[in-house]
Amino acid sequence: MIGSPVFTSTNRDLLIFQLANGDALVVGCDSSGGVGPKPLDKIKVDGYTLGKFIARVALMEVLSVSAAPLCIINTLSVAPEPLGAEILRGVRAEAKRAGLDPQLAVTGSTEKNFQVEQTGMGVTVIGLSRKGFLKIGASQPGDIVAAVGVPCVGNEVIPAENMHMIADIEDLLKLQALTFVHEVIPVGSKGIVHEINVLAKDSKLTATLANEAAVDLKKSAGPATVILASLPMSKLEELKAAVTKPVNVVGQLF
């Protein structure tokens, strides 16, 4: 008989199940409504772009705690063809960027009974973190918090991506490869201030915001257009040299 699951407590948008062998299953998700090419959609984008960005958010949440994604489950509130196939193509492209087999590791469902006039979708990512590798609450007293990318939402996102202004999976993996980066967290619709406080709470620290940050700390960052990294102040220039996206100090942890 399977006993009650044991969860790791975190303020992040994740569920973390501790397994008997010390490994951890990590579950992240994201959703979207009113974004797509349908008549009633508020933000007009093609299906590929929608699938790419929604998958990116959930993948980055799981990757950010040093868990390896195992699979992606997409729930599409549109017909399989043509829009469902276009969205799925975007999901699979992002899965490949995260190191997954885009055919074998992606499954899901579509709306096959009714015609819909507005696009909706959700994505769930399940990942595995080996014993001792889960990275939560690793920020240190005195760390600065740097924002990689600028917060963008809605119609701002695609132009900003074309100008290399927003963060992506490749940036997250680069940051995690830097030994002086203690912790990373993607920023979405709740904004930079919220995620700085998540970093602080998980590490039992207090966050102080930068007085004159170059980016809007309260603005929605949409589909994870910003990644926060905690690191020593002395390593800031090394961080800037390692990534090609804008880097701004947005706070400090004590």
JOTA-V750931 format. One record per residue. N is the residue number from 1. PHI is phi in whole degrees, 0 to 359 (NA if undefined). OMEGA is omega in whole degrees, 0 to 359 (999 if undefined). NEAR is the number of other C-alpha atoms within 12 Angstrom. Layout:
N:PHI:OMEGA:NEAR
N:PHI:OMEGA:NEAR
//
This chain:
1:NA:181:4
2:278:179:7
3:281:179:7
4:295:180:10
5:294:177:15
6:255:183:17
7:257:168:19
8:270:182:25
9:285:176:19
10:206:175:25
11:270:178:22
12:287:179:37
13:276:184:32
14:218:163:35
15:251:181:29
16:232:181:33
17:258:176:28
18:277:178:24
19:267:185:21
20:298:182:16
21:273:179:12
22:97:174:19
23:289:179:24
24:223:170:33
25:270:183:36
26:241:183:42
27:239:177:37
28:232:182:39
29:208:173:32
30:205:180:36
31:214:180:31
32:210:175:34
33:218:178:26
34:77:177:24
35:239:182:36
36:153:183:35
37:263:184:28
38:286:184:26
39:303:184:16
40:265:178:16
41:291:182:22
42:278:178:19
43:246:185:26
44:268:173:24
45:219:177:27
46:282:184:26
47:298:180:35
48:301:181:27
49:297:178:30
50:300:181:45
51:300:180:42
52:299:185:39
53:287:180:46
54:292:175:47
55:297:181:49
56:302:182:48
57:301:183:46
58:294:178:48
59:296:181:52
60:293:177:52
61:300:181:48
62:289:180:45
63:298:187:46
64:296:179:51
65:257:179:45
66:65:172:34
67:256:178:39
68:269:178:33
69:301:177:40
70:258:183:30
71:200:176:38
72:235:175:44
73:246:179:37
74:250:177:40
75:241:187:33
76:255:180:37
77:268:178:33
78:221:180:35
79:293:180:28
80:302:181:25
81:229:355:18
82:271:189:18
83:293:180:33
84:303:180:34
85:294:179:25
86:293:177:26
87:298:181:43
88:298:178:42
89:298:177:30
90:292:177:29
91:300:182:46
92:293:178:38
93:297:180:31
94:287:176:39
95:301:179:43
96:297:179:27
97:297:180:25
98:271:177:37
99:93:180:25
100:267:170:24
101:287:187:20
102:292:178:25
103:265:187:20
104:280:189:16
105:261:182:26
106:239:176:30
107:221:179:25
108:164:184:27
109:213:179:23
110:229:177:28
111:274:185:25
112:247:185:14
113:254:188:11
114:227:173:12
115:280:181:17
116:242:183:23
117:250:180:21
118:219:185:26
119:274:173:36
120:216:178:35
121:201:173:37
122:221:178:35
123:223:173:41
124:238:177:38
125:241:175:45
126:249:180:36
127:231:181:38
128:231:174:31
129:246:180:30
130:292:182:23
131:308:177:17
132:87:184:16
133:257:181:20
134:299:187:29
135:245:176:33
136:224:179:36
137:70:184:29
138:260:179:31
139:294:186:36
140:245:176:30
141:303:182:24
142:94:178:22
143:302:165:35
144:274:174:38
145:244:181:47
146:254:176:48
147:262:175:50
148:259:187:45
149:95:179:43
150:242:182:44
151:292:179:41
152:223:180:33
153:211:176:28
154:63:184:30
155:290:178:17
156:283:194:23
157:294:186:32
158:295:175:25
159:301:179:14
160:293:177:25
161:296:179:26
162:296:179:12
163:265:179:16
164:59:182:22
165:254:184:30
166:244:182:39
167:283:178:44
168:212:183:44
169:298:179:40
170:301:178:28
171:295:180:40
172:299:180:44
173:293:176:34
174:298:181:28
175:297:181:41
176:292:179:32
177:281:179:20
178:275:187:25
179:294:181:19
180:276:175:27
181:278:185:35
182:280:185:35
183:197:175:41
184:229:176:47
185:208:177:55
186:285:179:54
187:247:179:48
188:240:189:42
189:290:181:28
190:278:174:27
191:88:185:33
192:295:182:44
193:304:181:34
194:301:185:29
195:286:172:41
196:299:180:46
197:293:174:35
198:296:177:36
199:304:182:48
200:296:183:39
201:297:181:24
202:295:179:28
203:260:181:29
204:57:180:20
205:237:176:22
206:241:181:24
207:260:171:31
208:244:183:24
209:277:176:30
210:295:183:23
211:292:183:13
212:229:179:12
213:293:182:22
214:280:179:20
215:235:180:30
216:286:186:24
217:283:183:36
218:257:184:23
219:288:172:24
220:300:175:28
221:260:173:38
222:52:183:37
223:277:176:46
224:56:180:46
225:280:179:45
226:230:170:53
227:240:173:51
228:266:177:54
229:230:174:53
230:261:185:49
231:196:175:36
232:294:178:29
233:304:183:26
234:294:183:15
235:257:185:23
236:299:182:27
237:294:176:17
238:296:177:20
239:297:180:36
240:299:181:27
241:287:186:16
242:274:182:25
243:236:181:31
244:258:181:22
245:269:178:32
246:301:178:30
247:236:179:34
248:224:175:34
249:284:184:39
250:241:180:39
251:177:178:37
252:213:183:34
253:250:180:36
254:225:999:24
//
